[in-house]
């Protein structure tokens, strides 16, 4: 195995450990067995309870709070993984054009 491939395997291993660790650390106790309504739109005159903000803070049962506050640590490794997939796709397409 070359140095280049071993470095790639080390990076993949680190990303995998961070991703799996983030999933295991997350608090699953907040999940429900049945669907729950999440306020995702700003409050209107008809239904002000749909506002996702509570005095300038995100409500804990809003979708943005769940994505960025509770599972934000999973987004960074996923973003790096998706970036690597895009770069890999560009490299593969350039190799096919050169042949």
Secondary structure, DSSP 8 states (H G I E B T S, - for coil): --HHHHHHHHHHHHHHHHHHHHHHHS-GGG--SS------S---SS-GGG-SEETTEE-TTSHHIIIIIISHHHHHHHHHHHHHHHHHHHHHHHHHHH-
